Amino acid sequence: QVQLAESGGGSVQSGGSLKLSCLASTSSPFYMAWFRQSPGKGREGVAAIEQDESTEYTDAVKGRFIISRDLAKKSTYLVMDNQKPEDTAMYYCAGRPCFGGQKYLSSLLTRPGEFDYWGQGVQVTVSS
């Protein structure tokens, strides 16, 4: 069982930046991702990364957010630049240990049920 712990949430003004971190209790799972959820909405996939550092992003954050990972530090990061009020949400990191095949990464952002491990979440608030 892998435990994930997020850090780095907080409040920022529109146009500002934040960096989220996710630390795994053991080696990082093969796939790692960031999801977010705001009140009254479902969980939305934001970005995902595979062990070879291939990445996927939802259209709403392309060009503004960057996901990365450091396997030696068992950590996954989400740098969020040029933030907008609509980025306000609880952000969760998620991990899936098993390889899913070629092109599997591209489907993960719409399939939160494919992830085995979840962190507790951190709040990100962007004010206008």
Sequence and secondary structure as in RCSB ss.txt:
>XXXX:A:sequence
QVQLAESGGGSVQSGGSLKLSCLASTSSPFYMAWFRQSPGKGREGVAAIEQDESTEYTDAVKGRFIISRDLAKKS
TYLVMDNQKPEDTAMYYCAGRPCFGGQKYLSSLLTRPGEFDYWGQGVQVTVSS
>XXXX:A:secstr
   EEEE  EEEETT  EEEEEEESSS  SEEEEEEE TTS  EEEEEE TT  EEE GGGTTTEEEEEEGGGTE
EEEEE S  GGG EEEEEEEE S   TT GGGGGG GGG  EE   EEEEEE 
